[in-house]
Amino acid sequence: MQRLFRPITINGMELKNRIVMAALQTNYAPQGVATPTFRSFYWERAAGGAGLVIVGGARFDDCGAAGPDFLSLEDDQFLPELKMFTEGMHARGTKTVVQLYHAGRYTKSKFLPQGVEALAPSAVYTPYTRETAREATREELRTIIDRWAEGALRAKRAGFDGVEIVGSAGYLISQFLSPLTNLRTDEYGGSWENRTRFPLEVLSAVRAAVGPDFPILFRIAGNDFVPGSNTNREAVAFAALLEQHGADLISVTGGWHETRVPQLPGEVPPAGFAYLAAAVKKAVSIPVIASNRIADPATAELVLVLEQADLVGMARPLIADPNWPRKAEAGREEEIRPCVACNQGCLAGTFFGKPIRCLVNPRAGRETEEEVQPAERPREMLVVGGGPGGMELALRAARRGHRVSLWEREERLGGQLRLAAVPPGKQEFRRLISYYEQALPRAGVVVRTGREAKCADILERSFQVVVTATGIRPRPFALAAADGGPDVVTAHDVLAGRVVPGPRVVVLGGGAVGCETARFLARQGTLTPQQLYFLATTQAEKTEVLERLLSQSGRTVSIVEAREKIGSGFDPGCGWPVLDDLKRLSVALYTGAQLVDANGQGVHIRTEKEGTEQLLPCDTLVLAIGSLPEQTLHHQLRHAGVETYLLGDALNPGRAMDAIHQAFDLAVRI
């Protein structure tokens, strides 16, 4: 990791390494204040060794913030807490920059003060807010520019080491640059020169306010990924203009919020957008940051080795493990608690103004609470079940000093995580399993796989506490079927590889599990990544043939769902890549429908709304109708007088995040 930990200086700002924590909305700053929660969250990341931490976005006027809990630079009243924050960052050896944020047409009217309107280059409807912002007048643009500069100067007075101007993700500056959203006929619209005028005036005003020796970073979209909008070609040209007008660093991310190209989830391959930064780097002489899905040290180092960028940006990996930089520098990569690119806690909740959480790190956002203390009375503890909840509980309890054994009936740890890692885009869950496999023995947990836990065996031993994380059992299902009906299997059977469904599949249940399973089965009938790479690089087939082979599955897949909508169970903002893929792969969706019976030709369904029945050809019926908690062992132990606790799916079937957070809280209490 020679390059990753090589210092770099940006307009006098000396960074100890090339690791940058990118800005993200935490919702830890109610009413704009840098609260103790906000400060402690970032202080822990600073102590973890990041070279630069960019916080924000921070609003600087009353019409550009996308929520009430954005950090604020609107007024001097916010300076005391901000100074306390920056002093704490510097005391922990890390430089910090604040992002100056204006959402433009992405500002939701419900978050604006009474009588204040969202402003944009032009009055163009956006599906992101489902609203149309008003076109700003020249005078209003001048006011926004002045306030941008005032916010930058206030940031300097607060002790920040620099500022970042956000010109990415479809926010106000992106809107001026794009011909789709800038329909103005004055000097701020029309030609490329005119469309860049407002962003460059912002940069010039900020530079005039902070002086020549204060770093100004500029975050841009490397490609809008919106049909008819700007591509990497325009991004490169814009970056060159930014350098000419005084920017000290260019941070390159992916597309807009409106794009149908995923930006953050596991569908994006590691460093999937580094090529955008690489093109910018070739056009400028100032440093460049590459971002998006750079989550492990090897990937980060490779981006730098290939000279795709000078620094690497990451936010979610440092939520998952604040000590990522220190562990990487010490060569302890296997100890890094990995980000699994699920976006369940760090993105989904922000749609409702909730503070961010993390699936793999229950402590994120709770840094103000006391560190987990050693157990006052270390005890002999058995954890039954090696799924996410059981592994987290065993790890945390052992670190507190308990003598912990973990029994898992399967031959490998992981439980439901092993199934979660099978569908497309979910492969990062395997890294979390590997983390636990390494961490548990290191913490002193005695792990026994292939070990069935029976009440009599447990009672013969000297365990003082038993935690039953025994998972789930299938929900009963009865199907009236004539001889020769379809094979009936569960989604778990499919994802575990215990069965290979036939060419005509019906998935019963259109929740998250049903949709993920249907997508997995349909994708099996298309080209594999290896086949695509071979056929494309050898030019064995034309592009249109490859596109057809990628979108036409050799397996017919249908989903039958009793509710009127497919996809319940996905966290907000997390399910759309799956649903888009179902459409692309021509997976048939039947909502408001019930399964009636089956025969040798397939299954009959009844659509309640129309009151009609139809036959769906089917070789394999896959059940995705939910599960029940497995609590038999727990009740046996309680009846025998053992101190025992239910955990995870055994308590209530749910998400891995729920199980891991429950485990953390329980481990602190025992």
C-alpha positions as CSV (number, residue, x, y, z in Angstrom):
1,M,0.0,0.0,0.0
2,Q,2.9,2.4,-0.8
3,R,0.8,4.8,-2.8
4,L,-2.3,4.8,-0.6
5,F,-0.3,6.0,2.4
6,R,1.9,8.5,0.6
7,P,1.4,12.1,1.7
8,I,0.1,14.8,-0.7
9,T,-0.2,18.6,-0.4
10,I,-3.2,20.5,-1.9
11,N,-2.6,24.3,-1.9
12,G,-0.8,24.1,1.4
13,M,-3.1,21.5,3.0
14,E,-0.8,18.6,3.8
15,L,-2.6,15.2,3.9
16,K,-0.9,12.2,5.5
17,N,-2.4,9.7,3.1
18,R,-4.7,9.5,0.0
19,I,-7.8,8.3,1.8
20,V,-10.7,10.8,1.6
21,M,-14.0,10.4,3.5
22,A,-16.4,11.8,1.0
23,A,-19.4,14.0,2.1
24,L,-22.7,12.3,2.9
25,Q,-25.9,13.4,4.6
26,T,-25.9,12.0,8.1
27,N,-29.0,13.8,9.5
28,Y,-26.9,14.3,12.7
29,A,-27.2,18.1,12.6
30,P,-30.8,19.1,13.5
31,Q,-31.5,22.8,12.9
32,G,-28.0,22.9,11.3
33,V,-26.0,22.5,14.5
34,A,-22.9,20.3,14.7
35,T,-24.3,18.3,17.6
36,P,-22.3,16.0,19.9
37,T,-23.5,13.1,17.8
38,F,-22.2,14.8,14.6
39,R,-18.9,15.6,16.2
40,S,-18.3,12.2,17.8
41,F,-19.2,10.4,14.6
42,Y,-16.6,12.3,12.6
43,W,-14.0,12.4,15.3
44,E,-14.0,8.6,15.4
45,R,-13.3,8.5,11.7
46,A,-10.5,11.1,12.1
47,A,-9.0,8.9,14.9
48,G,-9.2,6.0,12.5
49,G,-6.6,7.5,10.2
50,A,-8.4,9.1,7.2
51,G,-6.2,11.7,5.6
52,L,-9.1,14.1,4.8
53,V,-12.7,14.1,6.0
54,I,-15.2,16.1,3.9
55,V,-18.4,16.8,5.9
56,G,-21.7,18.0,4.7
57,G,-23.4,19.0,2.6
58,A,-23.8,22.2,4.5
59,R,-26.4,24.7,3.5
60,F,-25.6,28.4,3.2
61,D,-28.9,29.9,2.4
62,D,-32.6,29.1,3.1
63,C,-33.6,27.7,-0.3
64,G,-31.1,25.1,-1.2
65,A,-31.0,22.4,1.4
66,A,-32.7,19.0,0.8
67,G,-33.6,18.5,4.5
68,P,-33.9,20.1,7.9
69,D,-30.9,18.3,9.4
70,F,-28.2,19.5,7.1
71,L,-25.2,21.2,8.7
72,S,-25.6,25.0,8.4
73,L,-23.2,27.8,7.5
74,E,-25.9,30.3,7.1
75,D,-25.1,32.4,10.2
76,D,-22.4,33.0,12.8
77,Q,-24.5,31.4,15.4
78,F,-23.3,28.0,14.1
79,L,-19.6,28.9,14.6
80,P,-19.0,27.8,18.2
81,E,-20.0,24.1,17.6
82,L,-18.2,24.1,14.2
83,K,-15.0,25.4,15.8
84,M,-15.3,22.8,18.5
85,F,-15.7,20.2,15.7
86,T,-12.7,21.3,13.6
87,E,-10.4,21.6,16.7
88,G,-11.4,18.0,17.5
89,M,-10.6,16.8,14.0
90,H,-7.2,18.5,14.1
91,A,-6.4,17.1,17.5
92,R,-6.9,13.6,16.0
93,G,-4.5,14.3,13.2
94,T,-6.9,14.7,10.3
95,K,-7.7,17.6,7.9
96,T,-11.3,18.5,7.3
97,V,-13.2,20.2,4.5
98,V,-16.9,21.2,4.4
99,Q,-19.0,20.8,1.3
100,L,-21.0,23.9,0.3
101,Y,-24.4,22.4,-0.9
102,H,-27.2,23.8,-3.0
103,A,-29.8,21.3,-4.3
104,G,-31.6,23.6,-6.7
105,R,-34.6,21.7,-8.2
106,Y,-33.8,18.8,-5.9
107,T,-34.9,20.8,-2.9
108,K,-38.2,19.5,-1.6
109,S,-40.8,22.3,-0.8
110,K,-41.8,20.6,2.5
111,F,-38.3,21.4,3.9
112,L,-38.4,25.1,3.0
113,P,-39.3,27.9,5.4
114,Q,-42.7,29.5,4.9
115,G,-42.8,31.7,1.8
116,V,-39.5,30.4,0.4
117,E,-39.5,28.6,-3.0
118,A,-37.0,26.1,-4.5
119,L,-35.0,27.8,-7.3
120,A,-33.5,26.3,-10.4
121,P,-32.0,27.4,-13.7
122,S,-35.3,26.7,-15.4
123,A,-38.8,25.4,-14.3
124,V,-38.2,21.7,-15.2
125,Y,-40.1,19.0,-13.4
126,T,-38.0,16.4,-11.6
127,P,-39.2,12.9,-10.7
128,Y,-36.8,13.0,-7.7
129,T,-38.9,15.4,-5.8
130,R,-42.0,15.1,-8.0
131,E,-42.1,18.9,-8.1
132,T,-41.1,21.8,-10.4
133,A,-38.9,24.5,-8.9
134,R,-39.2,28.1,-10.0
135,E,-36.7,29.6,-12.5
136,A,-34.3,31.9,-10.6
137,T,-34.0,35.5,-11.7
138,R,-30.6,37.1,-12.4
139,E,-30.9,38.9,-9.0
140,E,-31.6,35.7,-7.2
141,L,-28.6,34.0,-8.8
142,R,-26.4,36.9,-7.7
143,T,-27.7,36.4,-4.1
144,I,-27.0,32.7,-4.2
145,I,-23.5,33.3,-5.5
146,D,-22.9,35.9,-2.7
147,R,-24.2,33.5,-0.1
148,W,-22.0,30.7,-1.4
149,A,-19.0,33.0,-0.9
150,E,-20.2,34.0,2.5
151,G,-20.6,30.4,3.5
152,A,-17.1,29.6,2.3
153,L,-15.6,32.5,4.4
154,R,-17.6,31.4,7.4
155,A,-16.2,27.9,7.0
156,K,-12.7,29.3,7.0
157,R,-13.4,31.2,10.2
158,A,-14.8,28.0,11.7
159,G,-11.4,26.3,11.3
160,F,-12.0,24.1,8.3
161,D,-9.0,23.4,6.1
162,G,-10.8,24.0,2.9
163,V,-14.2,23.9,1.2
164,E,-15.8,21.7,-1.4
165,I,-18.3,23.1,-4.0
166,V,-20.8,20.5,-4.9
167,G,-21.4,20.4,-8.7
168,S,-22.5,16.7,-8.9
169,A,-25.4,14.4,-8.5
170,G,-27.9,16.6,-10.3
171,Y,-27.7,19.5,-7.8
172,L,-27.9,23.2,-8.8
173,I,-24.5,23.4,-10.6
174,S,-25.2,20.2,-12.5
175,Q,-28.6,21.7,-13.5
176,F,-26.9,24.8,-15.0
177,L,-24.5,22.6,-17.0
178,S,-27.1,20.3,-18.5
179,P,-29.1,21.2,-21.6
180,L,-32.0,19.1,-20.1
181,T,-32.5,21.4,-17.1
182,N,-31.0,24.7,-18.3
183,L,-33.5,26.1,-20.8
184,R,-32.6,29.8,-20.2
185,T,-32.3,32.3,-23.0
186,D,-30.1,34.8,-21.1
187,E,-26.3,34.8,-20.5
188,Y,-26.7,31.7,-18.2
189,G,-28.2,29.4,-20.8
190,G,-27.9,28.1,-24.3
191,S,-24.3,27.6,-25.4
192,W,-21.7,25.6,-23.4
193,E,-20.0,28.8,-22.5
194,N,-23.2,30.3,-21.1
195,R,-24.1,27.1,-19.2
196,T,-20.7,27.1,-17.4
197,R,-21.0,30.8,-16.5
198,F,-22.9,30.3,-13.2
199,P,-20.6,27.5,-11.9
200,L,-17.5,29.5,-12.7
201,E,-18.9,32.6,-11.1
202,V,-19.6,30.6,-8.0
203,L,-16.0,29.4,-8.0
204,S,-14.6,32.9,-8.6
205,A,-16.7,34.4,-5.8
206,V,-15.6,31.7,-3.3
207,R,-12.0,32.2,-4.3
208,A,-12.3,35.9,-3.8
209,A,-13.8,35.4,-0.3
210,V,-11.3,32.9,1.1
211,G,-8.1,34.1,-0.6
212,P,-5.5,32.4,-2.7
213,D,-4.1,30.1,-0.1
214,F,-7.2,28.3,1.0
215,P,-8.0,25.0,-0.7
216,I,-11.1,24.8,-2.9
217,L,-12.3,21.4,-4.0
218,F,-14.9,20.9,-6.6
219,R,-17.1,17.8,-6.9
220,I,-18.4,17.0,-10.3
221,A,-20.4,14.3,-12.0
222,G,-18.1,12.3,-14.3
223,N,-21.1,11.4,-16.4
224,D,-24.7,12.4,-15.7
225,F,-25.9,9.1,-17.0
226,V,-29.1,10.8,-18.0
227,P,-30.1,10.5,-21.7
228,G,-29.5,13.8,-23.5
229,S,-27.5,15.3,-20.6
230,N,-23.7,15.7,-20.2
231,T,-21.3,12.8,-20.6
232,N,-17.7,12.3,-19.5
233,R,-16.6,14.4,-22.5
234,E,-18.3,17.5,-21.0
235,A,-17.1,16.6,-17.5
236,V,-13.5,16.6,-18.7
237,A,-14.0,20.0,-20.4
238,F,-15.6,21.4,-17.3
239,A,-12.8,20.1,-15.1
240,A,-10.2,22.0,-17.3
241,L,-12.2,25.2,-16.9
242,L,-12.3,24.7,-13.1
243,E,-8.6,24.4,-13.0
244,Q,-8.2,27.6,-15.1
245,H,-10.5,29.5,-12.6
246,G,-8.7,28.5,-9.5
247,A,-9.9,25.1,-8.2
248,D,-7.3,23.1,-6.3
249,L,-8.8,19.6,-6.6
250,I,-11.5,17.9,-8.7
251,S,-13.5,15.1,-7.0
252,V,-15.2,12.9,-9.6
253,T,-18.3,10.8,-8.8
254,G,-20.9,9.1,-10.9
255,G,-24.3,10.3,-12.1
256,W,-27.4,12.1,-11.0
257,H,-30.1,11.0,-8.5
258,E,-32.4,10.6,-11.5
259,T,-30.2,8.2,-13.4
260,R,-31.3,4.6,-13.9
261,V,-27.6,3.6,-13.6
262,P,-26.9,2.4,-10.0
263,Q,-24.3,4.6,-8.2
264,L,-23.8,3.0,-4.8
265,P,-25.2,-0.5,-4.4
266,G,-23.5,-3.8,-5.0
267,E,-24.5,-3.8,-8.6
268,V,-21.7,-1.3,-9.2
269,P,-18.4,-3.2,-9.5
270,P,-15.4,-2.2,-7.4
271,A,-14.1,1.2,-8.6
272,G,-16.8,1.0,-11.3
273,F,-16.6,4.7,-12.1
274,A,-12.8,5.2,-11.7
275,Y,-12.5,5.4,-15.5
276,L,-14.4,8.7,-15.3
277,A,-11.9,10.2,-12.9
278,A,-9.1,8.8,-15.1
279,A,-10.3,10.8,-18.1
280,V,-10.5,14.0,-15.9
281,K,-7.0,13.4,-14.5
282,K,-5.5,13.3,-18.0
283,A,-7.0,16.8,-18.7
284,V,-5.9,18.6,-15.6
285,S,-2.7,19.1,-13.6
286,I,-4.4,19.5,-10.2
287,P,-5.1,16.4,-8.0
288,V,-8.2,14.3,-8.7
289,I,-10.3,12.1,-6.4
290,A,-12.0,8.9,-7.7
291,S,-15.1,7.8,-5.9
292,N,-17.9,5.2,-5.7
293,R,-17.5,1.6,-4.6
294,I,-13.8,1.8,-3.6
295,A,-14.2,-0.3,-0.5
296,D,-11.1,-2.4,0.1
297,P,-7.4,-1.5,0.3
298,A,-6.4,-3.5,-2.8
299,T,-8.9,-1.7,-5.0
300,A,-7.9,1.7,-3.6
301,E,-4.2,1.0,-4.2
302,L,-4.9,-0.2,-7.8
303,V,-6.7,3.0,-8.6
304,L,-3.6,4.9,-7.6
305,V,-1.2,2.5,-9.3
306,L,-3.0,2.8,-12.6
307,E,-3.0,6.6,-12.2
308,Q,-6.7,6.8,-12.5
309,A,-6.7,9.3,-9.6
310,D,-4.4,10.9,-7.0
311,L,-6.7,10.2,-4.1
312,V,-9.6,7.8,-3.4
313,G,-12.9,8.8,-2.0
314,M,-15.0,6.6,0.3
315,A,-17.7,7.3,2.8
316,R,-19.7,4.1,3.5
317,P,-16.6,1.9,4.1
318,L,-15.6,4.4,6.8
319,I,-19.1,4.2,8.3
320,A,-18.7,0.4,8.4
321,D,-15.2,0.6,10.0
322,P,-13.8,3.9,11.2
323,N,-10.4,2.3,11.6
324,W,-10.2,1.1,8.0
325,P,-7.1,3.3,7.3
326,R,-5.2,2.3,10.3
327,K,-5.9,-1.4,9.7
328,A,-4.9,-1.1,6.0
329,E,-1.7,0.7,6.8
330,A,-0.8,-2.0,9.4
331,G,-1.4,-4.7,6.8
332,R,-4.4,-6.0,8.8
333,E,-7.0,-6.0,5.9
334,E,-8.7,-9.1,7.2
335,E,-9.7,-7.2,10.3
336,I,-11.6,-4.5,8.4
337,R,-15.3,-4.8,9.0
338,P,-16.5,-4.5,5.4
339,C,-19.2,-2.3,3.8
340,V,-21.6,-4.7,2.0
341,A,-23.0,-2.0,-0.3
342,C,-26.5,-2.6,0.9
343,N,-27.5,1.1,1.5
344,Q,-30.1,0.0,4.0
345,G,-29.0,2.2,6.8
346,C,-26.9,4.9,5.2
347,L,-29.3,5.8,2.4
348,A,-32.7,4.3,2.9
349,G,-33.5,6.2,6.1
350,T,-32.4,9.5,4.8
351,F,-35.4,9.6,2.5
352,F,-37.4,10.1,5.6
353,G,-35.0,12.4,7.4
354,K,-33.7,9.6,9.7
355,P,-30.1,9.6,11.0
356,I,-27.9,7.2,9.1
357,R,-27.2,3.7,10.5
358,C,-25.0,0.9,9.3
359,L,-25.9,-2.8,8.8
360,V,-22.5,-4.0,9.8
361,N,-21.6,-1.4,12.4
362,P,-24.2,-0.9,15.1
363,R,-22.1,1.7,16.8
364,A,-22.3,4.1,13.9
365,G,-24.1,7.2,15.1
366,R,-23.8,6.1,18.7
367,E,-20.3,7.2,19.3
368,T,-21.4,9.6,22.1
369,E,-22.4,6.5,24.2
370,E,-19.7,5.0,26.3
371,E,-17.4,2.4,24.8
372,V,-18.5,-1.1,25.5
373,Q,-17.2,-1.9,28.9
374,P,-15.7,-5.3,30.1
375,A,-18.2,-7.6,31.7
376,E,-18.4,-7.2,35.5
377,R,-19.0,-10.9,35.8
378,P,-17.5,-13.0,32.9
379,R,-19.7,-16.0,32.2
380,E,-19.7,-19.2,30.2
381,M,-21.9,-18.5,27.2
382,L,-23.2,-20.6,24.3
383,V,-24.5,-19.0,21.2
384,V,-26.6,-21.4,19.0
385,G,-26.6,-20.4,15.4
386,G,-23.9,-18.9,13.2
387,G,-25.9,-16.4,11.3
388,P,-25.3,-12.6,11.4
389,G,-26.9,-12.1,14.8
390,G,-25.2,-15.1,16.4
391,M,-21.8,-14.2,15.0
392,E,-22.1,-10.5,16.1
393,L,-23.3,-11.5,19.6
394,A,-20.5,-14.0,20.0
395,L,-17.9,-11.5,18.9
396,R,-19.1,-8.6,21.1
397,A,-19.6,-10.8,24.1
398,A,-16.1,-12.4,23.8
399,R,-14.6,-8.9,23.6
400,R,-16.3,-8.0,26.8
401,G,-14.6,-11.0,28.5
402,H,-17.2,-13.7,28.4
403,R,-16.1,-17.2,27.6
404,V,-18.1,-17.9,24.5
405,S,-18.7,-21.0,22.4
406,L,-20.7,-20.8,19.1
407,W,-22.4,-23.9,17.7
408,E,-23.6,-23.9,14.1
409,R,-25.3,-27.0,12.6
410,E,-24.1,-26.3,9.1
411,E,-20.5,-26.9,8.0
412,R,-19.8,-23.2,7.6
413,L,-20.8,-20.0,9.3
414,G,-23.0,-17.4,7.7
415,G,-26.6,-18.6,8.0
416,Q,-28.9,-16.4,6.0
417,L,-26.0,-14.3,4.9
418,R,-24.8,-17.1,2.6
419,L,-28.2,-16.9,0.9
420,A,-28.2,-13.1,0.8
421,A,-24.9,-13.2,-1.0
422,V,-26.2,-15.3,-3.9
423,P,-28.5,-12.9,-5.9
424,P,-26.8,-10.4,-8.3
425,G,-25.3,-7.4,-6.7
426,K,-25.2,-9.0,-3.2
427,Q,-21.8,-10.6,-3.4
428,E,-20.3,-8.3,-0.8
429,F,-22.1,-10.2,1.9
430,R,-19.5,-12.9,1.5
431,R,-16.9,-10.4,2.7
432,L,-18.8,-10.0,5.9
433,I,-18.9,-13.7,6.5
434,S,-15.1,-13.9,5.9
435,Y,-14.7,-11.0,8.4
436,Y,-16.5,-13.0,11.1
437,E,-14.7,-16.2,10.3
438,Q,-11.4,-14.4,11.0
439,A,-12.6,-12.3,13.9
440,L,-14.3,-14.9,16.0
441,P,-11.3,-17.1,16.7
442,R,-9.1,-14.0,17.2
443,A,-11.5,-12.9,20.0
444,G,-11.3,-16.3,21.7
445,V,-14.7,-17.6,20.6
446,V,-14.7,-21.5,20.4
447,V,-16.5,-22.1,17.1
448,R,-18.0,-25.5,16.3
449,T,-19.5,-26.0,12.9
450,G,-21.5,-29.1,11.9
451,R,-22.7,-29.2,15.5
452,E,-26.4,-29.6,16.1
453,A,-27.5,-28.1,19.4
454,K,-29.8,-30.3,21.4
455,C,-31.3,-29.4,24.8
456,A,-29.8,-32.5,26.6
457,D,-26.3,-31.8,25.3
458,I,-26.5,-28.2,26.4
459,L,-27.8,-29.1,29.9
460,E,-24.9,-31.5,30.4
461,R,-22.4,-28.6,30.1
462,S,-21.7,-25.7,32.3
463,F,-23.1,-22.9,30.2
464,Q,-24.5,-20.1,32.3
465,V,-26.1,-18.2,29.5
466,V,-27.5,-19.5,26.1
467,V,-28.4,-17.3,23.2
468,T,-30.6,-19.0,20.7
469,A,-30.1,-17.5,17.2
470,T,-31.6,-20.6,15.6
471,G,-33.1,-18.8,12.6
472,I,-36.3,-19.7,10.8
473,R,-38.4,-22.6,9.5
474,P,-40.5,-22.6,6.3
475,R,-44.0,-21.3,6.5
476,P,-46.5,-24.2,5.9
477,F,-47.9,-24.4,2.4
478,A,-50.5,-26.7,0.9
479,L,-51.0,-27.0,-2.9
480,A,-53.8,-28.9,-4.5
481,A,-51.9,-30.6,-7.3
482,A,-52.8,-33.4,-9.7
483,D,-50.2,-36.1,-10.5
484,G,-47.3,-34.8,-12.5
485,G,-47.6,-31.2,-11.0
486,P,-44.6,-28.9,-10.7
487,D,-41.7,-29.5,-8.3
488,V,-42.3,-27.3,-5.2
489,V,-39.2,-25.9,-3.6
490,T,-38.4,-22.8,-1.4
491,A,-36.5,-19.8,-2.3
492,H,-33.9,-20.9,0.3
493,D,-33.5,-24.2,-1.6
494,V,-32.8,-22.3,-4.8
495,L,-30.3,-19.8,-3.3
496,A,-28.5,-22.5,-1.3
497,G,-28.0,-24.5,-4.6
498,R,-29.9,-27.5,-3.3
499,V,-32.1,-27.5,-6.4
500,V,-31.8,-26.3,-10.0
501,P,-35.3,-25.2,-11.1
502,G,-36.5,-26.1,-14.6
503,P,-36.9,-23.8,-17.6
504,R,-40.4,-22.6,-16.6
505,V,-40.5,-21.1,-13.1
506,V,-43.3,-19.5,-11.0
507,V,-42.2,-17.7,-7.9
508,L,-45.0,-17.4,-5.3
509,G,-44.4,-14.2,-3.4
510,G,-43.3,-10.9,-4.7
511,G,-41.6,-9.4,-1.7
512,A,-37.9,-8.7,-1.6
513,V,-36.9,-12.4,-1.4
514,G,-39.2,-13.4,-4.2
515,C,-38.0,-10.6,-6.4
516,E,-34.3,-11.3,-5.7
517,T,-34.8,-15.0,-6.4
518,A,-36.7,-14.4,-9.6
519,R,-33.9,-12.0,-10.8
520,F,-31.3,-14.6,-9.9
521,L,-33.1,-17.4,-11.9
522,A,-33.8,-15.2,-14.9
523,R,-30.1,-14.0,-15.0
524,Q,-29.0,-17.6,-15.0
525,G,-30.6,-17.9,-18.4
526,T,-28.5,-15.1,-19.9
527,L,-24.8,-14.5,-20.5
528,T,-22.4,-14.8,-17.6
529,P,-19.9,-12.0,-17.1
530,Q,-17.2,-14.3,-18.3
531,Q,-19.1,-15.2,-21.5
532,L,-19.8,-11.6,-22.2
533,Y,-16.2,-10.6,-21.7
534,F,-15.0,-13.4,-24.1
535,L,-17.6,-12.6,-26.8
536,A,-17.0,-8.9,-26.6
537,T,-13.2,-8.9,-26.6
538,T,-13.0,-11.5,-29.3
539,Q,-15.6,-9.6,-31.3
540,A,-17.3,-12.9,-31.8
541,E,-20.7,-11.2,-31.8
542,K,-22.0,-7.8,-32.7
543,T,-23.1,-5.4,-29.9
544,E,-26.8,-5.8,-30.7
545,V,-26.5,-9.6,-30.4
546,L,-24.8,-9.3,-27.0
547,E,-27.4,-6.9,-25.8
548,R,-30.1,-9.3,-26.8
549,L,-28.4,-12.3,-25.2
550,L,-28.1,-10.2,-22.0
551,S,-31.8,-9.4,-21.9
552,Q,-33.4,-12.5,-23.2
553,S,-33.4,-15.3,-20.6
554,G,-33.5,-18.9,-21.5
555,R,-35.7,-19.4,-18.5
556,T,-39.3,-18.2,-18.3
557,V,-39.9,-16.7,-14.9
558,S,-43.1,-15.3,-13.4
559,I,-43.9,-13.8,-10.0
560,V,-47.3,-14.3,-8.4
561,E,-48.1,-11.8,-5.6
562,A,-51.3,-11.5,-3.5
563,R,-50.8,-7.8,-2.9
564,E,-51.3,-5.1,-5.5
565,K,-47.6,-4.2,-5.6
566,I,-44.4,-6.1,-6.2
567,G,-41.3,-5.4,-4.1
568,S,-42.6,-4.8,-0.6
569,G,-39.8,-5.4,1.9
570,F,-37.1,-3.5,0.0
571,D,-35.8,-0.5,1.9
572,P,-36.5,2.9,0.2
573,G,-34.1,3.5,-2.7
574,C,-32.7,0.0,-2.5
575,G,-35.1,-2.1,-4.6
576,W,-35.2,-0.3,-7.9
577,P,-32.2,-1.9,-9.5
578,V,-33.8,-5.3,-8.9
579,L,-37.2,-4.2,-10.2
580,D,-35.6,-2.6,-13.3
581,D,-33.8,-5.9,-14.0
582,L,-37.0,-7.9,-13.7
583,K,-38.5,-5.7,-16.4
584,R,-35.4,-5.9,-18.6
585,L,-35.5,-9.7,-18.3
586,S,-39.2,-9.9,-19.1
587,V,-40.1,-11.5,-15.8
588,A,-43.9,-11.6,-15.8
589,L,-45.6,-10.0,-12.8
590,Y,-49.0,-11.0,-11.6
591,T,-50.3,-8.9,-8.7
592,G,-53.5,-9.2,-6.7
593,A,-53.3,-12.9,-7.7
594,Q,-53.8,-16.2,-5.8
595,L,-52.6,-19.7,-6.6
596,V,-55.5,-22.0,-7.1
597,D,-54.1,-25.4,-8.0
598,A,-51.6,-27.2,-10.2
599,N,-51.3,-30.0,-12.7
600,G,-48.9,-31.4,-15.2
601,Q,-49.1,-28.3,-17.4
602,G,-48.4,-25.7,-14.7
603,V,-50.2,-23.7,-12.0
604,H,-53.6,-22.0,-12.1
605,I,-53.9,-18.5,-10.7
606,R,-56.9,-16.3,-10.0
607,T,-56.6,-12.5,-10.4
608,E,-59.0,-11.1,-7.7
609,K,-59.6,-7.8,-9.4
610,E,-60.7,-9.2,-12.7
611,G,-62.0,-12.5,-11.2
612,T,-60.3,-14.4,-14.0
613,E,-58.2,-17.5,-13.9
614,Q,-55.3,-18.5,-16.1
615,L,-52.7,-21.2,-16.5
616,L,-49.0,-20.4,-16.1
617,P,-46.7,-23.1,-17.6
618,C,-44.5,-24.2,-14.7
619,D,-41.9,-26.9,-14.1
620,T,-40.9,-25.5,-10.7
621,L,-42.9,-23.6,-8.1
622,V,-40.6,-21.6,-5.9
623,L,-42.1,-20.5,-2.5
624,A,-41.1,-17.1,-1.2
625,I,-44.0,-16.7,1.2
626,G,-42.1,-15.9,4.3
627,S,-40.9,-17.9,7.3
628,L,-41.6,-18.6,10.9
629,P,-39.1,-18.2,13.8
630,E,-37.5,-21.4,15.1
631,Q,-37.9,-21.2,18.9
632,T,-38.2,-24.9,19.9
633,L,-34.8,-25.0,21.6
634,H,-35.3,-21.7,23.3
635,H,-38.5,-22.9,25.0
636,Q,-36.9,-26.2,26.0
637,L,-34.1,-24.4,27.7
638,R,-36.3,-21.9,29.4
639,H,-38.5,-24.8,30.7
640,A,-35.3,-26.3,32.1
641,G,-34.4,-23.1,34.0
642,V,-31.6,-21.9,31.7
643,E,-31.0,-18.2,31.3
644,T,-31.6,-17.9,27.6
645,Y,-32.3,-15.2,25.0
646,L,-33.8,-15.2,21.6
647,L,-31.9,-13.3,18.8
648,G,-32.4,-12.4,15.2
649,D,-34.8,-14.4,13.0
650,A,-35.5,-16.7,15.9
651,L,-37.0,-13.7,17.7
652,N,-38.7,-12.2,14.6
653,P,-37.8,-12.9,11.0
654,G,-36.3,-9.8,9.5
655,R,-33.2,-8.2,8.0
656,A,-29.5,-8.8,8.7
657,M,-29.3,-5.3,10.0
658,D,-31.9,-5.9,12.6
659,A,-30.2,-9.1,13.8
660,I,-26.7,-7.4,14.1
661,H,-28.1,-4.4,15.9
662,Q,-30.1,-6.6,18.3
663,A,-26.9,-8.6,18.9
664,F,-24.9,-5.5,19.8
665,D,-27.5,-4.3,22.2
666,L,-27.8,-7.7,23.9
667,A,-24.1,-8.2,24.1
668,V,-23.8,-4.9,26.0
669,R,-26.5,-6.0,28.5
670,I,-25.3,-9.5,29.4
